[in-house]
Amino acid sequence: MAPSAIVEVSETNRVGQDLEDISDAIDDVNCMKYDSASKFDAAKDKTQFRQYEDACDRVKNFYREQHEKQTVAYNLAARNRFYNASRARPEMTIWEAMEKLNTLVDESDPDTSLSQIEHLLQSAEAIRRDGKPRWMQLTGLIHDLGKLMLFFPELETQGQWDVVGDTFPVGCAFDARIILPETFAKNPDTRDPVYSTKLGIYTPGCGLDNVMLSWGHDEYLYHVVKDQSTLPDEALAMIRYHSFYPWHREGAYRHLMCDKDHAMLKAVEAFNPYDLYSKSDGVPSAEELKPYYMELIDEFFPQRVIKW
């Protein structure tokens, strides 16, 4: 059991636990000068990750729902809610956000796996041990904080399919290299005369900055931090694309890339092992590591308090 404080069971915690169960199940099968080869995972058996054909029904049902409902219409509505000037934007520091995210795990459940803070610290510490830059360590620390969207009713999240899971472009044909591609059959965009074509609403080489990726915790966090931090473009790409497996692992959607995206691809490929393979490392102590990471946070988030 994770060592953080036990939280009272509530409807929010039950929904949060369902979300974490889905997220953990997905991660189980998903399971440098900044782009130098990672070292911490050299002895790990990576053949056991991302075996979706053998995944449990919970994961397959999750992707069936996600692939049916992630449409252009839904994504436009989600972004409109995010950017709505009247939306209440909770204000928290990064560490406060980490602690709030931790309440998604019900510690009264003896079957609970590692908490959110522990996964974030595992990723950051693996990056730190490999001697990667401070900005990349911080990226490891915050990369999943977009799951906070579950707490904010104004964003109208559905709880699972629009929060976690692999991401992909909407507005063009769904590539066969997306996992479980047959589950897109019920998505209405597959029958749209524009959205169902290879380019769809895009142009060749338009750049991924101009592509609408399926809405979830990666996309949400990217939009939150890009104007509120001094993190470099590589860090923003690691946040936005870390679940974009069809692109960074399978080679899909290359026809939409611009010159910048090739450099960003190297960054995401460098980051991926620290997200995917660090979960089998030892459990870090949040209290012992907090002073180091508080200094790191302040370095790249000069306003200290973030508008979420």
N, C-alpha and C positions, 0 to 999 in steps of 0.2 A: 504494500500500500504506500502511496506517495506520502511524504512526511508533512505536507502542508495542512493547514487547519481544516477540520471537518466543517462542512457547510450544512445548513438545515435543508432537508429535502423539500422542494417546492415544485410547482408546475414548471417554472423557468428552468430549474435544475434538471427536471426529467426531460424536457425538450432538449436542453443542452447536452444531457447524457446521450440521448438518441443521436444528436449531431456528432458527438465525439465517437460514439460507437461506429457510425458510418465512416467518419474521417479516419479512425484507426484501422478499420477494415480495409479501406482503400489504400492507406499507407502500407499495410501489411503486404499487399500484392504489388504495390509500387516500390514496396520497400526495396601558397603558390605565388611567387609573384602571383597575383590573384588567379591567373589562369594556368599556373603550374599544376602538375598532377597531384591529386590528393594523396596523402600518405596514411592517414588514420584508418582507412578502410581496406588496406592492402590485403589483410588476411581474411576478409569477410567473403562469404559465398553469395555472390550477387545474382546467381541463377534462380534464387528463390523469390525474387521480387517481380512484380508486375505479371503474374501468371493469371490473367483475367479469365481465361477459359475454364480454369479450375477454381475460380473465386466462389465464395458462398452466395446463396440466393440473395442475401441482404445487399451485397454489392451490385449484383446484376440488376436487382429491382431498382436500386438507387439510380443506376445509369439509364435504365429504361425510362424512368420518370424525368431525369435531367435532360435526356436527349429529346424527349417529346416536348418539353416545355420551354427550353431555351430558344426562343424565337427572336426575330428582329423586333417585333412589337413589344415583347416583354423587356428586352434590353433597352430600348428607347425609353420605356416607362421607368425602368430602374434608374437610369441616368438622370432623367428628369426629376425624380424624387431626390436623388443625391444632390443635385445642383439647385434645387428649389430654394430661393432666397429666404423663404419663410420657414424652412426646416430648422428645427431646434438642433444645434450641434453641441453635444456634450463636450465639456472641456476636461481633459485629464493629461497628466504627464505620461510618458511612455511606461514608466514603472507602474504607475497606477493602473494603466490599461492592461499590463501584464497580470497584475493581481486580480483585476476584474475578470479577465478572461479565465483565470484559474477557477472561478466559481462555477464554470461550466462542468467541472468534474465533481461528482458527488462522492466525497471521501468516505461516506458511510457504507458504500458498496465495496465489499471485500474483493470483488473481481476487477476493480478499477485499475487501469494501467497508469503509466506515468502522466503527471499533470501537464498542463500546457506550459507553465513556466519551466518545468524540467526539460521538455522537448526543445524549447527555445534556447535554453542554456546549453543543452547538449550540442545543438547545432553551432552556437557561437563558440563554445569551448573547443570543439573539433577544429573549427576554422582558426582559432587562436593558436592551438597547439601546432598547427601546420605552418605557422608564421605568416599568415595572410594579413593584408592591411587592416587597419583599425575600422575603416568604413565597411569592410566586408564582414568583420566580426559583428558589428552592429546590425548589419543586414540579416545575419543569421539569428540574432536576438529578436528581431521584430517581424520576421517574414510572415508569420501566421496571425498577427494581431488583427488582420481584417475580419477574423471570426467574431470580433466584437459587434459586427453588424447585427448579429442575432439579438442583441440587447436593445436595439434602437427601433421602436415600432414605426417611426416615420419612414424607415426604409422598406417596410412591409416585406421582410424576408419570409420565405416559406419554411425556413428551418433547416433544410438539408440540401435540396437539389440546386438552390441558388446561393449556396454558401461554400460548399466543399466540392471536391472531385476535379478531374482533369478539365482543362479549359480548351476552347476552340473558337475560331471565328464564326460569327453569324453574319448573314447577308450574302453568303456565297455557298456553293455546294459543300456539304459535309464530307470531308476526305475519308476514304476507306481506311486510312491508317489511324483514325480515332478508335479508341478501344470500343469493342462491341458495336460496330457501325450499323449493324442490322436494326438496332433499337431506335434509329432515327426515322423509321418508316412512318410513325404516327405524327411526326413533326410537320405542321402545315407548310413550313417554308420549303420542304422538299418538293412541293407541288406548285410553288410560285415560279412563274416564267423567268424571273430575274434571279431570285435568291438561290435557285437550284442550279445555276450555271457555275462554271469553274471560277470566273471572276466576280460574278454577281454585281454588287454595287461598287466594286473596286476597280482599279486599273493596274496593269502590270508594273511592279516596282514602286507602288504607292507608298510603301513603308508601313511597318506594323504600328507606328504611332497613329496612323490613320485607319486602322482596322479595329472594328468593334469585337472584342473578345467576350465570350459568355460571362455573364455577370456572376461574381462570387467574391470570396474573401481576398483573392489576389488583386483583382481589378479594383475593388473598393479601397484596399490599403494603398495601392499605387496612387489613386486619385487623392487620398488623404495626405500623403507625405510629400508628393512631388513639389508642392509649393510651400511646404512648411519645414523643409530640412535642407541641408547643404550636401546631401548625399550625391555622389556622381551618377551619371547616366547608367553606368554598369550596375550600380546597386538598385536603381529603379527598375532596370530590366530584370534583375534577379527576383525582385518582389513581384512584378507584373507577370512574368512568364514562367515562374517555377513550376506551375501545374500545366503548362502548355506542352505536354509531352508529345503530341502529334508533330509539333515543330522541332523542339530541341532534341528529341530522341529518335523520332521516326522519319524526319526529313520532309514532312509535309509543308505546304504553303510557301515554298521557297520562291514561287513566282510573285509573291506580294512583297518580298524583301527589298529594301533599298540598301545603299552602301553601309549606312550606320548599323543596320540590323545584323550584318555579318560580325561586326565587333561585339554587339550585344549577345549574339548567339554564343560566342566564346565565353562570355561572362556567365551566362546561365548554365552552360555545360560545366563550368568550373564550380558553380554553386551547388548543383544538383546532388552530388554525393553527400554533402554535409546535411542536407535535408533528409535524404532517403536512407542513408546508412548509419547515421549517428544514433538512432533510437535503440540500438543494442549496446550502447556504451553505458558506463556507470552513471548512477544518479547524482547529479550535481547539487551542491548546497546553495540555495538562492541567497541566504543571508551572508554566507562567506563571500560570494561573488558580487553581491550588490554594490559595494563601493567602487569596484573596478568598472562595472557597467554603467553606473550612474555618471561617472566621469566621461565615459564614452558617449553616452546619450547626450550630455550637455554640449559635447564638442560638435555634434552634427545637428542638434535641434536647439538653436540659440534662443528661441522663444520659450523653451521649456514646457509650456502648456500647449497641448495640441487640440485643435478643433476637429472633432471626429464627425 
